């Protein structure tokens, strides 16, 4: 939890710095592209706060109203982030569309160019760091936050190109850069919405994960400790995978022996598939 919260805190700090600098430079240049980037960073900041709160809530233990924990609060955070990005994307695209017919002037475009050159590597580093933590810790909220910074890299590069075009005497470059920002935000938000939908609909994990789980059972069957298995089911809940399965034991197996076999299988699955956090095993006689 400490790593995830630390990463979320870094995300908030970086977004605050980017937002302040982009608003300041946008105000002195009048660039619609930089205003679009400011709006992008503002909603990224809100998303980072949601990620932090979602991670903190998801780590709370089970209670009388949430018997299986609070993991899905992290997915809820990811969903809200995606909705925020979607709304911002449509606003940015609409503003860019209006500016295409009559591109406004951009003053001191050099300031915007310098800011984008500085912000791109900062954003890229933050995106990769959050992505690494998200993969190691299985955090959907940090994964969504990493996606936000990925869009920032692409959109900042687009705004940079637009400002360079303005500097070269092509004012259409400014709204063009803003339009690219909106399009990239919309694409990433739709991917996040799709991922959140899969989790809330209790989709099963990927095929590789299911094969790893069944591999443990097949090995136990090969060693004759169990005669067969069936009804192997798994679902994603936040960063966790919950597994439910049935095993058959020889009819003469004692209760104590059956319990030990069940415990051993659970231990092996938890060890071999780290994202699995809970295994429910039903024992049946053959």
N, C-alpha and C positions, 0 to 999 in steps of 0.2 A: 504493500500500500504506500509506503514512504516514497518509493521510486515513482509511482504513478502520480502521487500528489505533487512531488517535486517537479516532475515534467509539466504538469498542468500549471503550476505556479510560474515556471519559466515561460510558458506560453502566454500567460496573462501579462507578464512583465514586458516581453518582446512586443506584444500587440499594443500595449500602452505607448511604448516608445515610437512604434511605427505610426500609430494614429495621430499623435501630437505633431510629429514631423511632417506627415502628409497634409494635415489640415493647414499647418502654417505655410508650407510651400504652395499649396493650392490657392490659398488666399492672396498670395503676392503674385502668382502667375495667371490666375483666372482660368487654368486648364480644366476642361470638363473631364479629361482622363484622370487627372490627379484628384478631382472631386469624387470620381467613381472609385478610385483606389482608397480614398478616405472613408467612403461609405463601406467599402469592402472590409477595411481594417476595423471599423466600428463594430460591424456584425461579427467579425472574427473575434473581437474582444468579448462580446456577449457570449459567443460560442465557447470560448476558453473558460469563462466563468461557469457556464453550464457544465462543461466537461469536469471542472474541479468539483462542483457540487454533486454531479452524478457519480463520480468516482468515490467521493467521501460517503455518500449515502449507500452505494452498492456494497461497501465494505462492512456495513453494520450487520451484526449477527441476526439469526432468526429470532422472531418474537411471536406474540400470540396472534398477530394479524398477518404475518408473512412467514409461514412455516418453512418455506424453502429459501429464505434469505431475501436480500434486496438487490440482487444482481441486475435485474432488468431496469433499475433506475439508470444504470449506465447506458443502456440501449435507448431509454427514453431521452436522455441527454443528447445522444447521437441524432435521434429523430428530430428533436427541436432545433439542433444546429443545422440540419439539412433544410428544414423549413425556413429558417432565417436566411440561409444563403439563397434559396430559391426566390424569396420575396425581394431580396436585394438585387439579384440578377435581373429580374424583370424591370425594376426601377432604373437600373443602370442602362439597360438596353433601350428603354423608352427615352431617357434623356439623350442618349447618343443619337437615336433616330431623329429627335428634334433638332439636334445640332448639325446633322448632315446637310440640311438645306441651307443653313446660314452659319457656317463655322465662325466662332468668335475668335478674337485675337488672343494670343498667349504672350504675356510679358515675362521677361527674365526666364526664358525656357531653360537656360543653363542651370538654374537652381533645381528645377525638376529633374533634369538629366543627371545631375550629381547625386540627388537623393535616391533616384532609382538604382544608380550604379552601386551605392552603398547598401541599399535595402535588399537587393537581390541575393547577395551571398549570406547576409544575416538570416533572411527568410529560408534560404535553401538549407543552411545548417540546422535551423530549428525544426524544419520539416523532417529531415532525416533523423534527428535525435528523437523526436516524438514518435516517428514510425518505428524506430528500433525498440523503444520502450513498449510501444503498443503490441509488437509481435512477441516480445519476451514475456510480457505480463498478460497477454490476451485481452487488452482493453479496447473495446469498441469506441469509447468516448475519445481516447487519445488517437485512435485510428482516424476518427472523423476530424479531430483537431489537426492532425498531420495533413489530411487532405486539404484543409483550409489553407495551410501554409504552402502546399503545392500549387494551389490556384493562385496564391499571391506571387509565387515565382513567375508563373506564366503570364499573369496579368501585369506584373511590374515590367516584365520584358516587353510586353505589348505597348504599355504606356511610354516606356523608354524609346521604342521605335517611333511611336507617334510624335513624341516631342522632338526627336531628331528630324523627322519629316517637316515639322513646323519650323524648326530652325533653318531648314534648307529651302523654305518658302512654299511648303505645301500644307496650308492650314487644315485640310481635310484629315491629316494624320491624327489630330487630337481626338475628334469623335470616333475615328476608326479604332484607335487604341482603346477607348472606353467601351466600344461595342464588343471587342475581343474579350475584355475583362468580364462583361456580362455573360457572354457565351460560355466561357470557361467555367464561371461560377455555376451556371445552370447545369452544365454537363456533370460536374462533380456532385452537385446537390442531388441530382437524380440517381446517381450511383449510391449515395449514402441512404437515400430514401428506400431504394430497393433492398439494401443490406438490412436496414432496420425492419422492413416489412418481413423479411425471411425469419428474423429472430422472433418477432412478436407472433408469428404464425407457427412457432415451434418447429421450424424446419430441422431436419436431421443434419449432423455434421457431414463433411466431405467424405468421399469414398475411401480415401487413404486412412482417415481416422477410424472408420467402421471396419476396415480390413485389419487394422492393428488390434482393435478390440476382439474381433472374431479370431484373430491369430492366437491370442491367449487361450481362448476356449478350445480351439482345434488342438493346441498343444496338450491341454489337459485331457482331451478326449483320446489323443494318441497314447498318453501315458496310462490310460484305463482308469484314471481317478473318477472321471465322469463317463457315462455311457453315451450321452448326446446332449445337445442344447438347442433351444429354439426361442422364438419371440425376443430376439435381441433388438432392443429399441434404444434410441438415444435422441436427445434434443438439446439445443443450445439455449442457455439461460444466461444472458450477459456474457461474461468472459468464461463461464463454466460450461461443461458438458455433463448432463445427467444421464445415466445409463440404467436400463431396466432389462433383466434377462431371466430366462428359466434354464435350469440345469437338471439333468436326470442322473441319479446315482443308483448303483447296484442295490437291489432290494434289501440285502443283508447289512447295508451300511448303518452304523449306529448314529444316533442324533449328534453325539459329540464329534464323531468323525466327519459327519456331513457339515457340521458347523465349521470345522477346521478347514475343510476343502473350500467351502464358500468364502471364508476369510482369506485364504491364500489366493483365490482367483481375484477377489476384490483388490488385494494388495498389488498383484501383478498388473492389473489394468491401470490402477492409479499410478504405478511406476512407469509403465511403458507408454502411457498416453497422458502426459502431464495436464492437459486441459480438462480431463475428466476429474471431477471433484466429488462425485457421489455415485455409488453403484448399489443398486437394489437387486438382490439375487433371490429368486424363488426356487426352492428345492423340491423336486418331485421324485418319488421312487419309481424304478423301472420294473 
